[in-house]
Amino acid sequence: MDPLGDLLDGVRAHTAAFCQATLDPPWGLRIVDRAPLALAAPLRGQAWVVPDEGEPTLLRTGDVAIVQGPEPYTVADAPGTRPEVFVHPENRLMTADGFDITADTKTRTRAARLGGPDGGATLLASGTYQVSGSVSGRLLAALPRVVHVEREHVQSSIMDLLSAEVERDEPGQQVVLDRLLDLALVAALRGWFARPAADPPGWYRAHGDPLVGAALRIMHDDPARSWTVASLAAATGASRAAFARRFTTLVGQPPMTYLTQWRLDLAAGALRDTDATIASIARQVGYANAFALTVAFKRERGSTPQQFRR
């Protein structure tokens, strides 16, 4: 798998947390669901994403915003509009004075009406994601608080498919929505990293390089193998010196430093998400035994695997 695929592997659409809302101005939504990652896209009209810190972002029809949580933020028709509806976990909708209006605003499908009848000025699609693992954390660290992808950079019909699916009430709908949300995230991130003005992280820039991209893929596919700079260079058909120099230039760190961090990210995920022994985790990620993993883990992360797991 390529680096972006691996980093996205721990990011999944959160069951039942997709909504399509028809909104007439003035409207404002205060997002307090503490989701680690969310997507918002006006399918018609426009919306502003207003973080508590930082500049507001204008979304036009077809644009996509990816917002990092869990801090609250506002989505509204204008930056100065005061929110009247608060969005809590599981899309529970509350007024500012504490009344639950979820049942009053939702139709039989997942479409909500919060500002007026059909044909309102803005049709807003939104969804949230759960993020697990240090692996996915590396991806989030490369992103700003609000990722704004303009329509021409998304280059995908996923949002149209989401809009059509949310209006249905058919068996298996939740699975379809979750998978479409996953695809929407991938399409949006691809578009954002590919913008002419983008400054993507080194691991993303390097994935298209015939030498370094190939090395990244084999490191991600087989982290347990006893890789060296020489063996990675041989696997990509380059000399050791040329490979090491090109890898460091494109990725921003030497090959073995990148590999060490990747292995420790995988180990951290396994420590948190599984009951596997430290010895077995060590072997899975390329360390000879628990002691070797413990030494590397403490050196890079400041705690032992046992302490991290607790």
Residue, then its C-alpha position, 0 to 999 in steps of 0.5 A: m500500500d502507498p503511504l497515503g493509503d496506509l495513513l488513511d487506513g485508521v480513518r473511518a466514517h462514523t456510523a450514523a453520523f451523516c446528514q444533509a440539511t436544507l438551510d435558509p439564511p440566516w442560519g448557524l450551526r455550532i459543531v460540538d460533537r467532538a469528532p476528530l475529523a469532519l467533512a462539510a460540503p455545500l451541494r447547493g448555495q454556500a457556507w462559511v466554516v468559522p473556527d474559534e481561532g483562525e480565519p473563516t473559510l468560504l465554501r461555494t457549491g461543490d467545495v469540500a472542507i475537512v475540519q480537524g476536531p475535537e475543538p468546537y467550530t461554527v458553520a454558518d451562512a455568514p461569519g458573523t451569524r450567531p448559531e441557533v442550533f448545536v450539533h452534538p454526537e450522533n447528529r443530535l440537534m439542540t437549540a441554544d436554550g437546550f431543547d432537543i429538536t432532532a426528531d422535529t428536523k429530520t425526515r424519514t431519511r437522513a435529510a434534515r430541514l433546519g431553516g425552511p422548506d425544500g429549495g432553501a438557499t443552502l443544501l449542506a452535506s456533512g459527515t464525521y470520521q473516527v481516527s485511530g492510531s499514530v499512523s493516522g495521526r501522522l496524516l492529520a499532523a500534515l494538515p491545517r485545522v481546516v482543509h479547503v478543497e475547491r470544486e475544480h480540485v476534487q475531481s470526483s462524483i462522490m458528493d453527487l452519489l452521497s447526495a443521491e444516497v441520503e435521499r433513499d431509504e433502502p437496505g444497507q444504506q448505512v454501509v453505502l454512506d460510510r464507504l462513500l464518506d471514506l471515498a469522499l475523504v480520499a478524493a478531497l485529500r488528493g485534490w488538496f495535495a495536488r493543488p498548484a499552491a500545495d506544499p504536501p509532506g515529503w512522503y506524499r510528494a515522493h510517492g510518484d518518484p520511481l525510486v523513492g516511491a517504490a521504496l516507500r511502498i515496500m517499506h509500508d508493505d513489509p516493515a518486518r523485513s530487515w531493511t538496510v539502505a543498501s537493500l532498499a537501494a537494490a530493491t529499487g535498482a539504484s546505488r546506495a549513495a544515489f538512493a539515500r541522497r534522493f530519498t532524503t531530498l524528497v521525503g525530508q529525512p533519511p530512509m532508516t529514520y523514516l522506517t523507524q518512525w513508521r515501525l514505531d507508529l505501527a507498534a503504537g497502534a498495535l499496543r493500543d488496539t490489540d492484546a498482542t504481546i510486546a514480543s510479537i508486536a516487535r517481530q511484526v514491525g521489524y524488531a528482533n525482540a521486545f528489548a529492541l523495540t523497548v529501546a527504540f520506543k523509549r528513545e523516540r517517544g519517551s516512554t516504554p511500550q508498557q507505559f504507553r499501553r497503560 
